[in-house]
Amino acid sequence: MLLRRCTDFGRRSAILLLLLAMAGCVGPGFRGDPRTPPQSATATGAVSDSQTRAIPPNANTLFEQAAALMAAGDFVEAELRFKAFVLQYPAYPGAWVNLAIIHSVSGDDEAAQAAVDEALVLNPNHPAALNQLGMLLRRNGKFLEAEAAYLKAVTVSPAYALAHYNLGVLNELYLQRLDVALQHFENYQALTGEDRLVAMWITDLTRRVAASRRTANVAE
């Protein structure tokens, strides 16, 4: 079961990186359903830049063009567009987080970290930036630091589903806290609607948590 879960997580992680670009890291002008599950390729849940400040029309257009390229999988051109965007409009953390995701996809963690840092300087409570920070930390084996970043993301934005998802994965596979993992996967499901794969995980975790509690009661 664990091996299968790891395989499923690896596949979904690649998808979530792209989804985060279109959602968790949205900046100007994002329009979407915050309850859409990750596999739909339009997931959101993060606080967008457009919710916190006025977005100039030109910035909105440039951002949407870059995001469209990213959504289409053209990361090279999307990176160029986002770099052009931050040169003209450096004060929008969503663009920096999208750059961090692009760098992560290419395996350049140093550049990804630098971009996340830029986003967090602009807004230390940007949920998508905190989530991306958590992903970088987890990938580098810093599990407790990753947990802290994810938890801050859901503290500042309780409806940010992707951070709950990542907390579920982190607690189940890396921290071995099955009851905590179950709670976050349930939070994720409540926020996004029915995700069949996560529903299967919840069923499995519910069984395993119950078995663990029965074992603990017998030991006592």
N, C-alpha and C positions, 0 to 999 in steps of 0.2 A: 504493500500500500504506500509506504514512504517513497519508494523508488518511483512509483507511478505519479505520486503527488509532485515529486521534484521535477519529473518530466513535464507534467502539466504546467507547473509554475514557470519552468523555463520558456515554454511556448508562450504563455500568457504575459510574461515579463516583456518580451519583445513587442507584443501588441500594446501593452500598457504604456510603454515608452512613447509610442506614436500617439496613442490616445491622449496622453497627458499633454502632448504638444498642442493638440486641438482643443483641449479642455482645461485640465488642471492648471495649465500655464497660459490660459487665454489672456490676452491683453485687450486692445481696443476692439469693440464692435462684435464680440462673440454673441451668436444667437443660437441657442440650443436648449434642449430639455435637460435639466439638472438631474433627472431620474434615469437617464438612459444608461444601461449597463455597458461595461467596457467593450464587449465584443462588437458593439454596434458601430464603433469608430466615430462616435460623436459625444463621448462621455464628458461630463463636467462635474461641478460640485465645488470648484475653487472660487475664491473671490477674484473676479476679474478686475483689471485696471480701470475699466470703464465704470465700475461701481464706486470708485473712490475719487475720481477726478474727471474733469472735462477732457474729452479726447478731440483734438483738432481733426477736422475732416481729412486732411492730407495724411495725417498719421494713421487714421483708421484705414484708409485705402491701402497704404503701404503694408500695414500689418496683415490685412486680410490677404493680400497678394502673396506674402511670404508664408502665411499659414496654409494657403491653398496648395502651394508647392510642397510644403511639408506633408500635408495630408495625402498628396499624390505620390509621396515617396521620393521626391527629388530633393534629397537632403543637401546636395552640393549647392544648388541654386538657392534653396531656402536659406542656407547658412549665409550666402552672399547677401541676400535680401535683408535678413535680420541684422547683419553687421552694418549694412547701410542704414537700416532703421535706427539702430542705437546711436549711430553717429549724428543723426539729425534729431532724434528724440531719445536721449539717454535716460530719461527719468521714469521709464515704464518697465517695472520688474518682469512682467510677463514675457517680454521679448528676450530678456536675458535668460530666463528659465528655458525658453524654447531653444536658445543656443546651447544651453547646458545639456539638453536632451540630445540634440544633434551630435554634440561632442561625445556623449556617452555611447550613442549608437556606433560611432566610429572607434570607440575604445580609448579615447583620449580623456582619461579621468582628470588629469591636471587642468586641462582647458575647461572641462565641465565644472570642476570645483570653482575655478576662477569666475565663471559666469554665474554660478549660484551665489557666490559671495557678493557679486555686484547687485544681484536682485535683493539679497537680504540687507545690504547696506541701504538700499532705497526703501525697503519695507521689511523690517525684521519679522513681521507677522504675516507675510505673504504665504498662504497655505500651500500653494503649488511649489514654491521655492523650498519650503521646509520639507515637503514630501520628496522632492528631487534630492535634497541633501540627505535625507534618510536612505534613499536608494543607493546613493554613492557610498555612504558609510557602511551599509549592509554588504555591498559588493566587495568592500575592502575588509570585511570581517569585524567591523566595529559595531557589534550588534546592540549593545546598550546605548551607544551614542545614536544609532539609527532609531531605536525605540523612542528616545527623547525627542528627536526631530519630528517623527510621526505624531507623537502625542501632542506636541505643541501645535501641529497642524490641525488636529481635530479639536484642540482646545479653543483656538481662535476661530475655527470654522467647523462646528460639530457636524454639519451636513456634507463635509468633504469626504465622499465615499471612498475615493482611491486610497486615502491614508488609512481608513479602517481596513480596507482590503490588505494593504501592505503590513499593517499591524497583525492581522490574522496570520499571514504567511510567516512573518518574523517569529511570532510567538509559537506557532506550531512546529516549524521546521528547524528553527535555530535556537530558540530559548526553551523549547519543550514545556511551554505553559499551555496545556490543551484547553483549560477552562477559559483563559484569557483570549486565546485564539478564537474559540467558539463565540465569545461575546462580540468580538470585532467582525467576524464574518456575518453574524446575525445583524449587527448594525449596518453593515454594507448592504445586505439583502433588503433591509427595511428602507434604506435610502434609494436604492436603485430599482427595486422590483425583482422579479424572478430571474435569477441567473442559474441555469440548470446545473452547471458544474459546481458552483459554490453551494448550491442546495445539497448536492451529493456530499460535499465536504462537511457540511453542517450535520447531516445525518450520521456520517462516520464519526465525527468528533463527539456528537451527543452520546453515541454508544460507548466510545472510548472513555469519555469523562465519567459516565455512569459506572462503568466497570472499575475505573480507578477508585471511585468513591466507595464502591462495595468492598474492594480489596482493603482500603484503608479502615473501613468499619470492622472488618473481620480481624485485622491486625490489632485493633484496639481491644 
